Amino acid sequence: MHIWNSLAEVPRDFGPCVVTLGNFDGLHRGHQEVLAQVRAEAAARGGRSVALTFDPHPAQVHRPETAPAQIMGLADKLAAMAALDLDGVLVMPYSLDFAQQTAEEFVRSVFVDGLRACAVVVGHDVRFGKGNSGDLQTMVDLGAELGFDVVVVNDEGHDRRWSSTWVREALTKGEVDTAAQVLGRNHTMSGEVVHGAARGRELGFPTANLSPDACGSIPADGVYAGWLTDAHGHRWPAAISVGSNPTFVGVSRQVEAYVIDRPEEPVEAFDLYGQHVVVEFVRRLRGMVAYTGPEALIEQMHHDVVEARTVLA
């Protein structure tokens, strides 16, 4: 899959294209249906399938103080798009200047001149251009004028429409299994494993602590059954703790994964520090609880591991 970070990077002979646009945060099942239709239209028309997305998310530019946390980072989003067999993704840098384009200016410069679109696939609620002034009828009118077809995705037939908002709601409640149903896969976070306070190791449960700048929305505090995939592609069952660990004073909020049944030797073969890992959340086992001391916590952690192993089996 080709990835372009500006219109100037798109080859002049690339196309004709069937294009769609969106933020695609989380790349949930609704997004997947749209991209599947883009691929189908491209195949039928002898064109190339292309998605247009933005970085940063427009909400982070227009209202940074209230912008929602992103479900996944850009690199993870592009990797997920590549798995869907698109021919290309154009990542447009989003800024206040970029947002000043009228609906027609945007369509002419990006879809027509930049991507040479023969068709544009959109939903009924598509909005684009300065102040979101462009809508579906605007796109249809511009298509008739500028020479491309508009294909409208039918997203009816679901009790609730797949959406990034739904995913965020589920993660806020710790309902990672619900989030997985909307996403079509387990919710993940990815980042570097960093050194922590080593309390887990002292308790007999050494954990891989994700860096504070790890990508992906952090679900509600609690303990989860899930998986950890290391930099070498090995996927391990894990019990994942999210929170500040109220049993100990002064611990900041963190995500840490204890690999279940990890290989004991050689130890150096299982050194995760400094590795870029992916943590998958499968099911929430319990909320975060303050225990009276380390002994009670250790007993609970043994129970958590047994329950996580059962869930992941």
N, C-alpha and C positions, 0 to 999 in steps of 0.2 A: 504494500500500500504506500502510495506517495504521500508525504506530508509536506505541506507548504506553509510558511509563516508569513507570507505576503502575496499579493496578486502578482508581483514582479517575478516570483519564483515559479509560477505556473507556465509551463512551456506553451508557446504559441500554437503548436500543433497538437496539443492535448485536447481531445474532444471529438465530436460533440459530446456534451455532458448532460446527464440527468442529475439534478441538484436538489438538495434539501438543506434547510438551515435550522439551527437551534443551539441551545446551550448544552443539551445532552448530558446534564449532570446526573450521574449514576448510571446512565445508559440502561434504563429500565426496560421492561417488556414493551411499553408503548413506543419508546424510541426504536427498539429492535424491529417492531412491525413496520415503522416508517422506513427504516433503512432497508428492510427486506423488499419493500415495494420499490424503493429507488433502484435496487439491483435488478428487480424484475423488469422495470421499465427500461433500464439501460440495455438489458439483454434483448428485449423486444425491438428496440430502436437501433441496435448496433452502436450504442454509445458507451460512455464511461460513467460509472457511479461515483458521485462526489458528495460529501457532506461539508457544509460550511458551519464552523463554530467560532466562538469568540474567547479571547483570553486577554484580560481577566473577564469574569462573568460581569455582564452589564450592571447588575445590581450592586456590585462592589465599587463601581465607578460612580453611579448616580446616587446611591444611598449607602455608603460604606458602614455607617453606624447601625443600620438595621438589616444589612445583607445577610441572608441565611448562610450557615456553614456549608461548604461544598461537600457533597457525598463522596466524591473521589477527586484525586489530583489530575492534572492535565495529562501527565505521562501515563497514568493508569487508564484514563479515558481513551487515549489514542491506542493503547495496546488492546483494549476491549473492542474498539472499532476495527482494528486490523483483523481481529478474529472473525469479524462478520464479512470479510472478503470485499470490502469497498476498494475501489480503484484509487481513491484519493481523499484526503481531508485537508481543507484549507482552514488554517487557524488564523483568523483575522485579529490583529491587535486592536483592542477596544479602548476608546478614549472619548472624552467629551467632544473633541473636534470631529472624530469619526461619527459620533451620534448626531451631528448637525446636518448630515446629508438628508435631503428629502427622500421620500419613498422612491421616486423615479430616478434620482441620482444614484441611489444605492443599487437598484436593480440594473440600471444601465452599466455602471462601472464594474460591479461584481459578477452578476449573472451573465450579462450579454458580452461585454468587452473582455472581462477577465476569464470566465469559464466557458463561454460560447455554449450556453445552455440551450438544449433543444426541448427540455421539459423541466419544470420545477414541481417537486412534490411537497405539499404543505397540508397542515390540518385546517379545520374550519376556523380555528381561533388565531391564525397566524397574524402577527403584528410586526411591522418593520418601518424604518424611516424615522425622521425626526419626530420626537414626541409620540412614537408608535402610531403615526397618522395613517400608515398603510395597512389595509386589511385584505381579506380574501378577494373582495371585488376589485380592489386596487390591483392586486396581482393578476387577476384575470384580464383586466383591461390593459395592463402593461404587456402581458403576454401576447394579446391580440395585436397590439401596436408594434411590438419589438420582435415578434416572430418565435415565441416559444409557447408550448402547451402548459397548462396548469392541471396537475393531477391532485385531487383532494383525497386525503386518507380518511377512510370511514373507521372511526374509533368507537362506534356503537357496539352494543352487545355485551358490555361488561357491567356488573353491578356498580362498580366504581371505576372511573377512568384511571388507568395507570398514570402515576405522576411522581415527580421528585418530592413534592410536598408530602405525599403519602409515605414515602420512604423515610423522610426526616421525622415525621410524626411517630412512626414505628420505632425508629432508633432512639428518639427521646424517651420513649417508654421502656426501652430495653427489649422490645419485641422484634428481635433480629430474625426470627422465623417468619414473621409477617413481612419484614423488609425483603427477605429472600424470595418470597412469593411474588412481590412486585418487581424485583430486580431480575428474577429468573436465575439467580445464583446467590451464593452467600455474600453478605456484605463483608468487605475487606478494608483493612488499613495496611499501609506499607511504609517502611522507613528503616532507618539504621538502628541496630541494636547498640545501646549505650550502657555504660556502667551506672548502676544504681547504688543504693545504700547497702546492698548485699544482705538484707534481712532475710530474704527468701532462702539464700544459701545457708545462712546460720540456722534456719528452721528446718533444713532438710529439703527445701523446695526451691532450688535455684531457678530464677526466671530470666527470660530475655526481655529487657525493658526497651520499649520503643522510644526513639528520640521524641522530644516535645514537638518537633516540627514535622512529624510523620504525616503523611497524606491520608485523608479519609475522615469522615465524620466519626466522632467518638460516641458510642452508644451510652445509655444510662449506666451509672455506677452499678457494679455488681460483679458476679462471677459467671463466666460463660464456658460452655463446651465449644471447642473449635479446633482449628488446625493452624499450624505454622509451617510455611514453606521457606526453606533457607535459600541462600544465594546459589546453591548447586542444584536446586530443583527438588530436593528431598522434602516430602510433605509428612509432618509429624502430628499426631493427635496432641491436643493441648487443653489445659485448663487456663482460662484467661481472666485476669483480674483487671477491672477498670475502677479507678477511684483513688482516694487518698489514704486508704487503709486506716480507718479510725482507731484501730487498736494501738497505733503508735502516733505520738504527737509530732506535729511539724512535717508531715509527709505531704508533698504536693501531689496533685492529681496525675495519674500515670496509667499507661496500659502496659501490662506485663504478662507474658505467657510462660507457663510451666509446661515443658514438654513431657508428656506422659510416656513412661517406659523408654526413656532416652537411653542410648547406649552408654554404658559406664566406662568402657575402655576401647581404644585409647582416648583419653580425655581431650587431647589436642584435636582429635578428629571431630569433636562436637563443640568447638569454640565458636559461638555465634557473635561475639563482640566484633563490631565493625561491619558485620554483614548487613546487606539490604534484604529484609525479610518481608513476607506477606502474612498477615494474621487474618484468618477467616473466623467469623462469628456464626455459630450454628444455632445455639439455644441458650437462653439465660437460665442459670441454675438457681440463683438466689440474689437478693440484694446485698448491699454492703452493710456489715454489722460490726459494731465495736465489741470485742471480747474482753473478758476480765484479765486475760494475760496470755502469754505465748502458748501455754499448754492447751488451753481451750481452742486457740486459733489453729494449732497443729492438728488437733483432733478433727476440727471442721474441714481443714484442708485435705486430710485423708479421705473424708467423706466426699468432698468435691471431686477428687480425682476418680473415685469409684463411680460416681454418678456421670462424670464426663465420659469416662471410658464406655459406660453403658449406652449413653446417647450416641456416641460416635461409632459404636459397633454396628 
